[in-house]
Amino acid sequence: MATETRPSICRFCHANCGILVKIEDGRPVRVTGDPDNPAYRGFSCAKGRRLPEQHAHPDRLLHSQKRRPDGSYEAIPSERAMDEIADRVGNIVRQHGPRAVALYPGTYSGPYPASIPAGVGWMLGLGSKMVFTSAAIDQPGKHVATAIHGRWLGGSHVFDESDVWLLIGNNPLISMSGGIPPSNPSRRLREAKRRGLTLIVIDPRRTEVARFADQVLQPRAGEDPSILAAILHVVIRDALYDAAFTDAHVAGFAALADAVAEFTPEYAAERAGLAADEIERAAATFARARRGCGVAGTGPNMAPHGNLTEYLLLCLNTICGRWRRAGERVPNPGALLPRATPKAQAQRPRPGWGRGEQLRSRALGNSAAGLPTGALADEILYEGEERIRALVCIGGNPVAAWPDQLKTIRAMEKLELLVCLDMKMAATAKMADYVIAPRLSLEVPGLSVSSEAIEQTYVAHGYPEPYAQYSPALASPPEGSDVIEEWAFFYGLAKRMGFQLIAYPIRPEAGVLRERREPYVFDMEKPPTTDAVFAGIMNGSRVPLTEVTHHPHGKIFADETILVAEADPDCQDRLDVGNADMLAELAAIRAESWAALRSEDEDAARVFQLVSRRMPNVYNSSGRDIDRLQRGRFYNPAFMHPEDLALLGLARGDLVEITSSHASILGIAESAPELRRGVVSMAHCFGDAPEHDAAVREIGSNTGRLVDNERDFDPHTGIPRMSAIPVAISRAGAV
């Protein structure tokens, strides 16, 4: 038996942890953290350590599948599947135009660097701009807020250098994202606490990261805008803001001050169920620190007013001057990212919505977060001639992930062509015409660029140093299998359809200013290797990919110091903290009556709020079928405070019915004393179609079914209320 242990990159999620993989006869059998990795320093999570089980899972697809007329599936060679799919897509485009074809890259495609560029390149080659991503139903507020606020081209303060850190509705120790670097976040947090970092957490749940906090505020769900407005009120009232920075680089300060004038700590505390002195203390602690940032997570973005939450947080960071100045060192000059070219100046705001492609089914269009994925089902169900008729999903599971599950299912049924690239017959794959069996992470080369590139999208995210790692493919696909890389699937379609495939670099939205990459033009005559594709899409990296490959355990390339340059003498751009649309939305919140606030739904029985959460043993819908991860609990519990359970006469393990104004789901009650009273906390992306509800203890419940995507949604990004949902809880009968 041939056995070896080699370093690699975990790709169970986006965190790209450095790992050691034990290989026996070409198959992975054990994964541990890599102690020789300079960034992760031996860290790995439970999900990554179960990569061998993922690769060898009995439900893994080893051959692509084609749906028969009777609804059953038969294996089909991947080459023939591409022949047929290319032919069917071509027919749809000829009859209905390229707009009839849409692409959905889900979160699981992110760790595979060539997948999304190839998929988007294929769409552009078709002539379709109908690309919908998970960004529009995850944290769209970040994209919108950055656009209308403007970018600071010198970059923000980062976690490792900060005196204070504010986390709102995010839990980086579990999500491996959200302001604490993804490379060993628990160790970095402990080190930061030892050097004196003050941590403030605002969350209805006392999360894992909150256990390290100096101050924890546990408000009612959905009140983040009011709390942030009150914090801004205190900072402005007490002149705790950075006056010099604000005078020199900020527009709209007077309008912001007027907008938050009535959001006193007392008013916000009453709304949020807090004490006023908690808000006062948090505001003073954050503003008086020398360096630091405030960062929000998925929960506040999924709750009402997600754009406003992110915008007010940017306003707070800005008036407190949490941006790098001329002469300061840039922590990450770039590794696989292009070289930083920072300047101590603002880049003017740009439109956050109302640009580009518009939907036909609803009055929604493209925003800074992309097309409105929350309304994609409507665009498929639309009866007009320009409706979407074909959908290709990579690394995503819409039936589990999209809001308004029942409508999503109707949309999947109406499609003329549904293609899923999936490792198993997941909820959406079971409705597809073709399911393409992909190679899994250890069977393909890997790059750490997804974690590094987060800096280009979100403030105070990504690596705080120029770290990079490359990994060759370590494992062989199972003997006799026919599995294909995702980028190769789109390459194969483009070749069959007779057009050039080009991968275009993503335009940065946040972070420091960087040099640009050039589009990568695929060789359509000779199929490239994955390494050749990596080299093509990584053109312009500060550290050449060939150099990165020489360091199998990864390396921090601290060979160059880049300082923030002085502003251009003629630069007049400013960061905008007075956006009229956002301040009008804030005024509308202030104008709400207390009666409407107390009963946000017409049915007073819906007194609980269901909030989204992350769990350590799953990555959205991935991992929930791996026994050694779940240890017999394959569902997503309905976590509630023990006093709420007692009030309802419920005990741990009881079957409950959770009802919104739109639909009902079943759940399994679980006691959680760390929750605020009145809150139900559940992970999303579990469950399946309604006919499988009786198996709730084996597959969990789909919280997206509770969401009405047309009733309470953001008018700019289309994201409906996916968290802080008013619900009623009652004991359920046997199923």
N, C-alpha and C positions, 0 to 999 in steps of 0.2 A: 504494500500500500504506500503510494507516494504522498508524503505529508510535508507541508511547509506553512509558515506563518509570515504574512506580508502586510505592510501598512496599506491603508486605503482610506476612502472617504465614505462615511455613512450617508445614504440618500433616502433614509426612511422619511425624513422631513427636510425642511429647507436649511437646517442648522449646519450641515456639512461637517459633523464631528470627525476628528481624526481617530481612526480605529485600527486595530490589528485583527486580521482575518486568518483563521486557521483553515487551510484547504486540504482536503483529502481526496485524491483521485479526481481532481477538477471541481469538487463541490465544496461550498463553504459549510463548515460544521461548528465553528465557534467564533464569536466576535467579542472583543474587549476594547476598552479605551486604550489609546496609544500613549504611554508615558513619555515617549520621545517626541511627541508633537509639541512644538513650542507655544502654540496658542491654546490648545485644548487641554494639554498637560494631563492626559490620562482619563479625561472625562468622556463618558458615553451614557446615554439614557437607556431605560429598559427597552424602548422600541428598537433602538439600534442593535442592542444585544440579541434581538430575536430575528435579525436579518436571515440567518440560515433557515429558520422555520418559514419565513415568508417565501424564500426561494423554493423550498421543498413542500409547500403547502399542498395538500391533496386536491384542493379546489383550483389550483393554479392552472390557467390555460396554457397548454403546450402546443396547441394548433389553433389557428383562427377558425371562427365559426360563422356559418351562414344560416340565416333563418329559412326554414322550409315553409311552404304554404300553410301547413297545419299548425305552425307556431313552434315546432320543435327545431332543434339545431343539428347541423352536420358539419364535420370538419371540412375545411377548404384550404388548399395550399395558399400561402400568402401571395404568391405571384399571381395566381388566378383571381384572388380576392381583389388585388389592385387593378387587374384588367377590368373586372366587372364594375368596381366602384368608379373608376375613371370613366367608363362608358356611361354609367347612370348619371354621374355628375354632369358630364358633357351634354347629355340629353336635356337635363333640367336647365342648364345655362342657355342652351340653344332655344328652348321653348319659352323660358320665363326670365332670362337675363341673369347675370352673375349675382345680383342682389338676393336671389332666391336661395343662395348657399351661405351658411353661417358656420363659424368655428367657435367652440368653447374650450379654451385651455383652462383646466382646473388647477388647484394648488399642487397636485401631485406631479404635474409636469415641470414645476419650477426647478427641482433639483437636477433635472436633465438639461444641461445648458443649450443643446442644439434643438430641442423639441419645439419650443415656442417660436424661435426665429424661423425654423423651417415651415412650421404650420402657418404662420402669418405670411411668410413669403409665398407660400402656395396660394393663399387667399388673394393676395395682391396680384399674383400672376393670373388668377381667374378674372380679376377685375372687381372683386367684392371687398367692401370695407366692413362687412358684417362680422366683426370679431368681438365677442363678448367674453369678458374674463371674470374671475372670482373677485378681482379688485373692486368691482362695482357692488358687491354684496358682502364685502368683508370690512374694509376700512376706506370707503370712498371719500369720506370727509377729509382725510389727509391730503389727497390729491387736489380736491376742490379748494381747501383752505390755503394750501401753498400757492395755488394759481392766483387767487384773488388778493392774497397778502403780499406776494412777491418773494423772491429768493434773496438771501444774503450770500454773496458769492465768496465769502471767506469761510463759510461753514459754521456749524454750531459748536457749543461746548459738548464734550463727550463724557461718558460716565466715569472713566478711569481718572479724570482730572478734577472731578466736581466736588464741591462742598455740600451741595444739596441736590436731591433728586425727587421729583414729584411723579408718581405713577397714578393714573386715573383709569380704573377698570382694566388693567392689564396685569398679567402674572408671568413675568419672563422666566421664572424658574421652571414653569411647566410648558409655556408656549415656545421657549427658546427664541423669543423675539420681544420687542417692545421696550427698547431703551437700555437694557443691560445687554452687553455684547453676547452673542450666541455661543461664543467659545468659552465654555465652562462658566455659565452665569452664576451659579451658586458660589463658586470659589471667588469670582470677581466681587460679588456682593460682600462676602465675608472680609475680603481684603479691604474693600472700601470702608466698611464699618470700622475696621481696626484703625484706619488712618483718620477717622473722624467724620465720615459722611453722615449727613442727616437725611433720613428717608421718610417721605410723607406718602401715604397711600390713601386713596379715596376709592372705596369699593363697597357695595352692599354685603360682600362676603370677606371675612378675614382670611385672605388667601395665603398660600405658602410664602409669598414674598412679603406679605403684611406682617408675618411673624418677626421679621427683621426691622420693622418700621419703628421710628421714634414717635410718629403720630399716625393714627389710623382713624379716618372718618368713615362711618358706615351709614350712608344716606339711603333714602328711598331710591329705587332704581329710576333712571331717566331724568334726574335732577342735576346732572353735570353742568348744563349751561348756567343755571341759577347759581350754583356754587362758584363756578369760575367767574361769573359776573360780580359776585360778592367779593371774591379775592381781589379782582381788579379794582373794585370800589375801595377796598382798604389800602391797596398799594398806592392808588392815586390820592385818596383822602389824606394819607399820612406822608405823602411825598417820598415814598420808598422806591420809586422808579429811578432809572438812570436818566437823569435830565439831559446830560450832555449828549448821550447817544440819541435820545428821542428828538432833541432839537435838531440834530444834524442829519438824521437818517429816516425819520418817521413822519408820515402824513396821517391826518385824521385823528390826532390825539384828543382834540377838544370834543369831537363828535363821540369818541369812545367814552370820555369822561362823562358827558351828558347821558349817554345810554346806560351807564352802570350806576348813575347817581341814586336811583331808587332801589337798587339791589343791595340794600344794607345787609350786614351779617344777620341781623335779626329776621329780616324778611326771608332771606335764603334759608336760614336755619329752620324756620317754621315750615317752609315748603318741603325741605329735604329731610325733616325729622332729626336735625342735629341741634347742638348747642351753638349759640352765636360765638362764644369764645373759642370754639374749635376752629371756626373759619378765620377768626382774627389771628389766632396763633399760626395757622398754616400759612396765611398770607405774609405775615411778618417774617416767619422763618425762611420762606422761599425768597422773598425780595431782599433780605439783608445779607444773604450769602453772596460770596464773591463770584462763584461759578456754579453752574448747574442748568438743568433743563426740566421742563415738564413734558410728559409723554402720555398719550392716551392709547387705549387698546381697542380690540374688536368690539367688546360689549358696548361702550359709549357710541361707537359708530353705527352699530345695529339698532340702538335705541333711537327714539325721536330726536331730531335736531342734531344729528351727527356732524353735519358740516359746521354748524354753529359751535359745537363743542371744540372741534379741532381749530376753528378760527380763533375763538377766545383764548385757547391755549397758546397759539402762536402770538397773539397780542400780548399775553402775559410774558412769554419768553422775550419778546421784542422790547417792550418798555422797560424790562429789567436788564436789557443789554446782554442777552445770553448768546452773543455771536462773537466770532474771532475777529480781532483787530489787526491792523497793519503791524507787521513785524513778528506776529505770533507764529509759532510752528504749527503746521498742519499735521495732525496725528497720523493720518493715512495718506501719504503722497500718491498711493496707488501701487498695486501689485498687478493683478489681472485687470484692474481698472486702468484707464488712461491716466497719464501724469496729471496731477492737480496743477491748475493755473489760477490760484485764488486771488481775489481782490477784496479789499475792505470797502465794499460798496453794495448797494442794493441793485437788484434787477427788477424793474417795474412790474407790477401785477399784470396778469393777462386774463382773458375771460375764463371763468371757471365752468361755464356751461353755454349752451346755445350756439355751438359751433359744429361744423361737420355734418355727418349723417344724421337724419331724423327718422324716427320710427313712423310707420304708416298707421299702426293700430292705436297709438296713444300720443298725446302731446308731450313727448319726451324725445330727447336727442342725445348726442354725444356730449360728454362733459370731460373735465380733466381726469376723471376716473375711468373714462371709456364709455362705450355704449351701455345702456341700462339693463344689465343682466336680470334684474328683478322683473322686467317687463318682456323678457325674451319669449316666454310662453305665449303672451298676447300676440306677439309678432308672428308666431307660428300659427296661432288659431285665427288670425285675421282672415277675413273672407275676400279681401281685395286681391287684385292681380299680382301685386308686388310682395306677397307674403313669403316668409321663409319656408321652403319646402324640403331642404336637405340640411342636416346638422352633423358635424363631425366633432366628437368630444375626445380630448386627450387629457389624461390625468384628472378627470372629473367625473362626478356621478350626480347629474342634475336631480334625479328623483329623490336622492337623499339630501342634496345640498341647497337646491334653490328654494326660495320662499313660495308659499302657496302650492304645496305638493300635489293636491288634487288637480289643480289646473295644469301643473307641469306634466302630470301623467296624461291628461287629455291631449296636451300638445305633442308629447312623444308619440302618441297613437296616431295623430293626424299627419305626421311627417311622411313624405314620400320616400325619404331615405334617411336612416339614422345609422351612423357608424361610430362605434366606440373603440378606442384603444384602451384595453383594460386587461389586467392580469387575471381577472376572474369574472364570473357571470354575476356582477353586482346588479343592484336594482334597476339601473338604466340599461345596462348591457342586456338584461333579460327582455328588453323591448326593442333591441337593435336589429337592423337587417344584417349587419356584419359586425362581428367583434374581432378585432385584430389583436392577436396574442403578442405582447411585447417582450423584449429582453428586459431582465430586471437589473438592478443597480450594479451588482458585483460582476455581472456578465458584460458590462460596457465600461469604457473609460469614464473618468469623472473629473470635474473641476470644482473648486470651492467658490466659484464666482457668484453664485446666487446670494450667499450671505454678504459678500463684499458689495454687490450691486445694490443691496437694500438702501445703502447710503444715498444713492442717486434718487430714491423715491421718497424716503421718510427722513425727517430730521432726527438726529441723535440715534440713529440705528446703524447696523453693520459693524464691521471690524474697526476697532480704534487703533489699529496698527496695520502696516502693509504686509498682511499675511496672505499666503496662497499655497495651495496644494493641488497636485495632479495625481491621479491614480490610473494605471492601466487596468484593463479588464483582468480580473483575477480568476473568475470561475467560468466554466464552460456551460452553455445551455444543456439541459437534460438530453441524454442520448435519444435520438429519434424525434426530437422536437422540431418545430418550425416556428421560430420566434424571430421578430424583426425589431430593429430600433425605430423609435418614433420618427426621427428625422428622415430615416430611409424610406418610411412609408410615404411621406409627402414628396420626397424626391422621386419615388417610383410613380406617383400619380402625375407629377409635373412632366416627367419624361413621356409617359403614355399619352398625355394630353397635348404634348408638343409645344411647351413654352419653357422659358428660362426661369429657373428658381433662383431667387435672390433673397438673402437674409439681411434685413436692415437693422442697424443698431437702434436701441431705445434711447430716445431723447431724455436727458436728465431733467428731473423736476425739483430736486432738493439737493442738499449736500454742497460741497465745494464745487467751484467751476473746474471743469476738466477738459482736456483736449478731446477731439472727436475721433470716432472710429469711422472707417469706410465701409460701405456695404460689401458683403461677401457674395460673390457670384459663383454659384456651383458649376462645376464641370459636368455638362449634360451628356458628354460622350463617354467619359470614363467615370464610373461611380467612385466617389471619394471614400476614403476611410473616415471613421469618426475622428481620428486624430487630425486628419487634414481639415475636416470641418471645424474642429476646435481651433486650429491655427488660423483658419479664415475668419471666424467670427470674433476671435480675440486679437485681431490686428489692432495695433495702436496701444497695446498694454504697456505700462511703464516697464514692467519686467517681462522680457520675452518669454513666451510659453516654453521654449526650449530650455531656458534657464530654470523655470519652475520644475520641469520634469526631472532635473538632476537632484531634487531634494524629496525623496519618497515619503518622508515623515512630515512634509510641509516645512515652510520656513517663513520667518518674519524678515522681510527684505528691508532692513533699516540702513540701507546704504546711501540714502539721499535725504537731505533735510530741505524742505520747501517751506518758505515763509509767506505769510499773507502779504501781498503787495499793497502799496498805497492805491487809493481810488484814482480813477482817471480824473484829470483836472476839470473836465467839462461834464462830469456825470451829475445829472440832476434827479436821477431816479430815487424813489423813497419806498420804504415798506409801508403798506397801508393798513392801519388799525381802525379805520373808519368806514369800512365797506357798507354802503347804504342798505344792501339787501340783507346782510347779516344783522345789522343793528335794527332793522325793521323786524326781523324774525325775533330778536331778543325783546323788542318792545311788545310784540304780540304775546310772548310768554308772560311778561309783566302784567298785561291786561287781562289774563285769564282770571275768571272768578274762582274763589276758593271752593265753591260748590262743584264747579266743573273739574277742579283739580282733584277733589276727593273722590269723585266718581267719574273716572275718565271714560267710562263705558255706560251705555244706557241701562245695563243690568247691574244693580248694586251687589249682586251675589259674586261678581268677579272682583273680589277684594285682594287677591294675591297677584303678585307680579312675577311672571316667568322670565328669568334672565339666562343668557347664554353663558357657557363656561368651557374651559379646556380641561381635558383629563390627561394624566401622564402616560397612559397606556394606549392611546389612539392618536392618529393624526387625521382629523376629519373622519372620513369613512374607512380609512385604512388601519388595519391592525386589530379591528374588533372581532375578528374570527381566529385569532392566534391564541390557542389555549394557554400557553405559558405566559402570555401577557395578561390575559383576562382572569386567569385562575378561577374559572367557572362562572364568572359574572360577565356575560356577554351583552348585557343591556346597559343603558344609560340611566342611572337611578334618578328619581325625582327627589332631590335633596331638599329637606325642609328643616326648620328649626324644631327641636323636640317639643317645645311648648305649642307650636302650631299643630304638630302631629297629635298631641294629647287633646287639644281643643277639638279636633275633628274626630277623635276616637280612633286614631290610626296607630299602627305599630310598624316598625321596620319590616319590610318585605311585603306589606299589604299592597294589593292591586288597587290603583286609584284611577279615576277618570279626571282628565284635565281638559277644561272646556273654555275656549275663547269665544268671541262673538262670531267666529267663522267656522270652527270645526272642533272636534274632540279627539283626544288621543288617550291611550292607556299609559300608565307609568307604574313604576315600582317604588314605593315610598322608602326613603332612607333618611335617617336622622343626621343632622349637620348643625351642631351648636355654634359653628363659626358664622352662620348666616344671620342676617337681620331678620327679625320677625316679619312675616308677610311676604317673604320671597321664596320662590321655587327656583332652584338652580339645576339646569339640565344641559348636557352636551348636545350639540346639534350633529347632523349627518348620520344618525342611527336609524334603525327601522327599515321598512320596505313599503311596498304598496299596501293598501288597506286589506287586501285578501290575506295578508300574512300577519295581521294584528294579533291573532291568537297566540303567535309565537313570541310575544313581547318579552318573555323571560330569556329567550334565546337570541333575539336580534335587537331588542330595544324599541324605542319610540321615535317617530319623526316629528320634531318640534316645528319644522317648516309647514306642516299641515295646518297649524293654528293660525298661520299668517294669511291675511287677505291682501294681496299685492296691489289692489286698487283702492283700498279704503283709507289707509293712513301711510302715505309714502312721501318721500322727499321729492319736491317738484323739479329738482335739478338733476339728480342722479337716478331717480326712480326706485331707490332702495326703500322697501316698506319697513314698518316696525317689525324687527326680527328679535328684539330683546325688550325687556320691560313691558311685556305683553300682559294686559289684564286677563286673569283667568280665574275660574272657579275650580275648587278641588272637592271631590266627593269619593266615597268608597265605591269601587266598581264591582259588579258581579263577576262570577267566574267566567272564563273564556275557554 
